Amino acid sequence: MSNDAISYVTIREVGPRDGLQSEQPVAAGERARFIDALSATGVRHIEAVSFVSPKAVPAMADPDTVLAAIDWRSDVTWWALVPNRRGAEMAVAAGIEALTVTISADPVYNERNVHMTIADSEAAIGEIVAIAGGRPVDAVVSCCFGSPYSGETAPGGVAALGARLLDRGVTELTLADTTGMATPARVRALLAECGTDVGLHLHDTRGTALVNAYEAIRCGVSRFDTAAGGLGGSPFAKGAGGNLPTEDLVHLLDDEGIVTGIDLGRVLDAVTVLREVVGHDVPGRVATFGPRTSA
């Protein structure tokens, strides 16, 4: 399918969660400042916090404090990652409007990440759906293109897992390239099994995230997770690179005439805030070298 079929791409900004989770902990007020800068860009979906154990992921501590400090813009859908029933209950009580849950296509990674079998994770996701009470629940399936523990991931197995999760009541599926093992050929192969009514969550470990996103758009995918500045990675997958940078994807799509509703200049402003709160530079290419033109 040609990318002519896609005129609008929806981006969920995951920088405040996935982008910061592997960083040294950032104070709640500074995380809120970064989130407010992102919400001014025109992005309509932000994964703001995670309700996980601070012992497991110290950088995600104090989600309630962060949420109390942000500007709850009504034109943004506010997402949170939750690992279990308790996390879902806390997120709903905090006013979160949509939930992400994680499960791995690789049983070894799933055990390392959430300390459950895949079957146990599926059951836990069913409980989260019930607690969500009609709120969107997006199941983010990690290691869809391969795992650092088990090697290649069979596309058919990912599709079967996705079908079971939909049967459990999740409203969306997002296929994650957790360790940056995807290539355009592997994107095509997975979408041939799973269909294109999915999101993609791409990491840039091997420098292929942007080309993989472009190939997915050509196939008909119109929903992506990205992180301003390209920060991120998995604490449970050594060597995993950062996320597809928001500014890199918006920069490309603007030139392709594909609408995102996101102002590139304001994303770059948000990246300036991000540099300040983390205290170092970021890997995003457009953030580093600037747009190809300011005209």
C-alpha positions in Angstrom: 0.0 0.0 0.0 1.3 3.5 -0.8 1.6 6.1 1.9 -0.8 8.1 -0.3 -3.5 6.2 1.7 -2.4 7.9 4.9 -3.2 11.6 5.4 -3.1 11.8 9.2 -0.9 10.2 11.8 -1.7 10.0 15.5 1.3 10.3 17.8 1.3 9.4 21.4 4.1 11.2 23.2 5.8 8.8 25.7 8.8 10.9 26.6 7.6 11.6 30.2 7.4 7.9 30.8 9.5 5.7 28.5 11.8 8.6 27.8 12.6 9.2 31.5 12.3 5.8 33.0 16.0 4.9 32.4 17.3 8.3 33.4 18.5 9.3 36.8 15.3 10.3 38.7 14.0 13.8 37.8 12.1 15.8 40.4 8.3 15.7 40.1 8.1 19.4 39.4 10.6 19.2 36.6 8.8 16.3 35.1 5.6 18.3 35.2 7.4 21.3 33.5 8.5 18.9 30.6 5.0 17.6 30.3 3.5 21.1 30.1 5.9 21.9 27.3 4.9 18.8 25.5 1.1 19.5 25.9 1.7 22.9 24.2 3.0 21.3 21.0 -0.4 20.1 19.6 0.1 16.5 20.5 -3.2 15.0 21.5 -2.0 11.9 23.5 0.6 12.0 26.3 1.7 9.0 28.4 2.5 11.2 31.4 3.4 8.8 34.2 3.7 5.1 35.3 2.1 3.6 38.4 4.8 1.1 39.0 6.9 0.3 42.1 9.4 3.0 42.7 11.8 0.3 43.9 11.6 -1.3 40.4 11.8 1.9 38.4 13.0 4.8 40.7 12.6 7.4 37.9 8.9 6.8 37.8 8.3 7.6 41.5 5.6 10.1 42.7 3.2 9.9 39.8 0.4 11.6 41.8 2.7 14.5 42.6 3.6 14.9 38.9 -0.1 14.8 37.9 -1.0 17.3 40.6 1.5 19.8 39.1 0.6 19.6 35.4 -1.8 21.6 33.3 -4.6 19.1 32.6 -5.4 20.4 29.1 -8.7 19.2 27.8 -7.4 18.8 24.3 -5.0 16.1 25.5 -5.9 12.4 26.3 -3.8 11.6 29.4 -2.3 8.1 29.6 -0.5 6.2 32.3 1.3 2.8 32.2 0.0 0.4 34.8 1.4 -3.0 35.6 -1.4 -4.6 37.6 -4.7 -4.2 39.3 -3.3 -1.9 42.0 -1.6 0.3 39.5 -4.8 0.6 37.5 -6.8 1.5 40.6 -4.3 4.3 41.4 -4.3 5.6 37.9 -8.1 5.8 37.7 -8.3 7.5 41.1 -5.8 10.1 39.9 -8.0 11.0 36.9 -6.0 9.3 34.2 -8.2 8.9 31.1 -6.5 5.9 29.3 -4.2 3.1 30.3 -1.3 1.3 28.7 -0.3 -2.2 29.8 2.7 -4.2 28.8 3.2 -7.8 27.9 6.0 -9.4 26.0 5.8 -11.8 23.1 8.9 -13.4 24.6 8.2 -15.4 27.8 11.8 -14.8 29.1 11.6 -11.1 28.7 8.1 -11.1 30.3 9.4 -12.8 33.4 12.3 -10.3 33.7 10.1 -7.3 33.1 6.9 -8.1 35.1 7.8 -11.3 36.9 4.9 -13.2 35.4 4.3 -15.8 32.8 2.6 -14.6 29.6 -0.6 -16.4 30.7 -0.5 -14.7 34.1 0.0 -11.3 32.3 -3.0 -12.0 30.1 -5.1 -12.6 33.2 -3.8 -9.5 34.9 -4.7 -7.4 31.8 -8.2 -8.8 31.9 -8.5 -7.4 35.5 -7.1 -4.1 34.4 -9.7 -3.8 31.6 -12.4 -4.4 34.2 -11.0 -1.6 36.5 -10.6 0.7 33.5 -14.4 0.9 33.4 -14.7 1.7 29.7 -11.5 3.8 29.5 -9.2 2.9 26.5 -6.7 0.2 27.4 -3.8 -0.2 25.0 -1.8 -3.4 25.2 1.8 -2.7 24.3 3.4 -6.0 23.2 7.1 -5.8 23.6 9.8 -7.8 21.7 7.6 -8.1 18.7 10.6 -8.2 16.4 13.0 -10.1 18.6 14.3 -10.5 22.1 17.7 -10.1 23.7 17.0 -13.4 25.5 15.3 -15.6 22.9 16.3 -14.2 19.5 13.8 -13.9 16.7 10.1 -13.5 17.4 7.6 -15.4 15.1 5.0 -12.9 13.6 2.3 -15.6 13.9 2.9 -15.8 17.6 2.6 -12.0 18.0 -0.7 -12.1 16.1 -2.1 -14.9 18.2 -1.2 -13.1 21.4 -2.8 -9.9 20.1 -6.0 -11.7 19.3 -6.1 -13.1 22.8 -5.6 -9.7 24.3 -8.4 -8.2 22.2 -10.6 -11.1 23.5 -9.7 -9.9 27.0 -11.1 -6.5 26.2 -8.2 -4.3 25.4 -9.2 -1.5 23.0 -5.9 -1.2 21.1 -2.7 -3.0 20.3 0.7 -1.5 20.0 3.6 -3.5 18.6 6.9 -2.6 20.2 10.4 -3.0 18.9 11.8 -3.0 22.4 15.5 -3.5 21.4 15.5 -2.0 17.9 15.7 -5.3 16.0 13.2 -4.4 13.3 13.9 -3.6 9.7 11.4 -2.6 7.0 11.1 -6.2 5.8 10.3 -7.4 9.3 7.8 -4.6 9.7 6.0 -5.8 6.5 6.1 -9.4 7.7 4.6 -8.6 11.1 1.9 -6.3 9.7 1.0 -9.1 7.2 0.1 -11.3 10.2 -1.3 -8.6 12.6 -3.0 -6.2 10.2 -2.5 -2.4 10.1 -5.1 -1.4 12.8 -2.2 -1.3 15.3 0.2 1.2 16.7 4.0 0.9 16.6 6.4 1.7 19.3 9.9 1.8 17.8 13.3 2.1 19.3 16.4 3.3 17.4 19.1 1.0 18.8 20.3 0.2 15.2 19.3 3.4 13.6 16.2 2.0 11.8 13.3 3.5 13.8 12.5 6.3 11.3 12.7 4.1 8.2 10.6 1.5 10.0 7.9 4.1 10.8 7.9 5.3 7.2 7.5 1.7 5.9 4.7 1.1 8.3 2.9 4.2 7.1 3.3 3.0 3.5 1.6 -0.2 4.7 -1.3 1.7 6.3 -0.3 2.2 9.9 -1.3 5.6 11.3 -0.5 5.4 15.0 2.9 5.7 16.6 4.5 6.1 20.0 7.4 8.6 20.0 9.5 10.4 22.6 10.7 14.0 22.4 14.5 14.0 22.1 14.7 10.3 21.4 15.4 9.3 25.0 14.3 6.0 26.5 15.1 2.3 26.6 14.3 -0.6 28.7 15.8 -1.2 32.2 15.3 -4.9 31.5 17.0 -5.1 28.1 20.7 -4.2 28.2 21.8 -2.0 25.3 18.2 -1.0 24.2 18.4 2.3 22.4 16.1 5.3 22.8 12.7 5.8 21.3 11.9 7.2 17.8 12.3 10.9 18.4 9.0 12.9 18.1 10.7 15.7 16.3 12.3 13.4 13.7 9.0 11.8 12.8 7.1 15.1 12.7 9.9 16.7 10.6 9.6 13.8 8.0 5.8 13.8 7.9 5.5 17.5 7.6 7.6 17.3 4.4 5.5 14.4 3.2 2.3 16.4 3.6 1.0 14.0 6.3 -0.8 15.8 9.1 0.1 15.2 12.8 -1.3 18.4 14.3 2.0 18.9 16.1 4.1 22.0 15.8 7.7 21.1 15.2 9.1 24.3 16.7 7.2 23.7 19.9 8.5 20.1 20.1 12.0 21.5 19.8 11.2 24.0 22.6 10.1 21.0 24.7 13.3 19.2 24.0 15.2 22.3 25.3 13.3 21.9 28.5 14.1 18.1 28.5 17.8 18.9 28.2 17.5 21.1 31.2 15.7 18.6 33.4 17.9 15.6 32.6 21.2 17.6 32.4 22.6 16.2 29.2 22.1 16.3 25.4 19.6 14.1 23.5 20.1 11.7 20.6 17.3 13.1 18.3 18.8 14.2 15.0 16.5 17.1 14.3 16.9 18.3 17.9 20.7 18.1 17.4 21.0 19.5 13.8 17.8 21.5 13.4 15.1 21.2 10.8 16.2 21.1 7.2 14.7 24.6 6.7 13.1 27.3 8.9 11.1 28.7 6.0 
